[in-house]
Amino acid sequence: MIDLYYWTTPNGHKVTIFLEEAQLNYDLKLVNIGKGEQFDPKFLKISPNNRIPAIVDHSPTDEGEPISIFESGAILFYLAKKIGQFLPTDIRVEMEVMQWLFWQMGGLGPMLGQNHHFNQYAPEKIPYAINRYVKETERLYGVLDEQLKDKEYIAQNYSIADMAVYPWIVPHQRQQQNLADFPNLKRWFETVKNRPAVQKAYEIAKNLNTEATITEESKKILFGQGRR
Ligand SMILES: N[C@@H](CCC(=O)N[C@@H](CS)C(=O)NCC(=O)O)C(=O)O
């Protein structure tokens, strides 16, 4: 059994998508980041960076003690290796997947996160910051669109790279992007969206019926963090 420490955000969806695709048994452990539950010392032992997602695998492949993992890219990598799926073993294809996984983790996620922040949550509308991150989002969408030319998925077959990227494209409207401007990306987006496991992952999130994560109260928790 795998415990998934989760909240209904893009980085959380990456892992429910994987677990649904793989049909692995898992137990959802909700961490309400809007209420500050990510600072619970028990959670910090698993995820020292006070962020979801994180997992604890109680039956690791080495049959040793339960293993805990934070950072969504590391989790996807671990799970793909565990079941031998969604990460090809051919070194060239594996590296294709890993490059795009790292591209998502180091670029797409952080930049689009800043886009959300300055467009929607910052107390002042700062035109320079909004423009900077909307433009960078546009650039990254363009890079992805180019990669998806003549390809059904980001690397050769559906992989953990697609699972990492998709949840960040879902909020494209609030990132001020029009998918019609990126035809290859749009086609890929529809393909991934229609996968039964992806539908299931989003249905799980919807059925949890969690309250809004970003409220005036939670902004103080989420956006006022300094050294603990
Ligand atoms: N690089 C991390 C980012 C995780 C992340 O930013 N998680 C957000 C939700 S999407 C979070 O837990 N925020 C809580 C906080 O900011 O305290 C990953 O990919 O796992």
The ligand as an SDF file (V2000), in Angstrom:
LIG
                    3D

 20 19  0  0  0  0  0  0  0  0999 V2000
    8.7200   21.0690   -6.5710 N   0  0  0  0  0  0  0  0  0  0  0  0
    7.6620   20.6070   -5.7400 C   0  0  0  0  0  0  0  0  0  0  0  0
    6.6080   21.6810   -5.6260 C   0  0  0  0  0  0  0  0  0  0  0  0
    5.4840   21.2480   -4.7180 C   0  0  0  0  0  0  0  0  0  0  0  0
    4.5480   22.4020   -4.4080 C   0  0  0  0  0  0  0  0  0  0  0  0
    4.8410   23.5680   -4.6890 O   0  0  0  0  0  0  0  0  0  0  0  0
    3.4380   22.0640   -3.7780 N   0  0  0  0  0  0  0  0  0  0  0  0
    2.4690   23.0800   -3.3640 C   0  0  0  0  0  0  0  0  0  0  0  0
    1.0920   22.7280   -3.8670 C   0  0  0  0  0  0  0  0  0  0  0  0
    1.0910   22.5850   -5.6470 S   0  0  0  0  0  0  0  0  0  0  0  0
    2.4320   23.1180   -1.8330 C   0  0  0  0  0  0  0  0  0  0  0  0
    2.4450   22.0820   -1.2150 O   0  0  0  0  0  0  0  0  0  0  0  0
    2.4090   24.3090   -1.2350 N   0  0  0  0  0  0  0  0  0  0  0  0
    2.3820   24.4430    0.1770 C   0  0  0  0  0  0  0  0  0  0  0  0
    3.1090   25.6620    0.6570 C   0  0  0  0  0  0  0  0  0  0  0  0
    3.4540   26.5110   -0.1870 O   0  0  0  0  0  0  0  0  0  0  0  0
    3.3170   25.7670    1.8630 O   0  0  0  0  0  0  0  0  0  0  0  0
    7.0550   19.3180   -6.3430 C   0  0  0  0  0  0  0  0  0  0  0  0
    6.9710   19.2540   -7.5740 O   0  0  0  0  0  0  0  0  0  0  0  0
    6.6920   18.4030   -5.5830 O   0  0  0  0  0  0  0  0  0  0  0  0
  1  2  1  0
  2  3  1  0
  2 18  1  0
  3  4  1  0
  4  5  1  0
  5  6  2  0
  5  7  1  0
  7  8  1  0
  8  9  1  0
  8 11  1  0
  9 10  1  0
 11 12  2  0
 11 13  1  0
 13 14  1  0
 14 15  1  0
 15 16  2  0
 15 17  1  0
 18 19  2  0
 18 20  1  0
M  END
$$$$
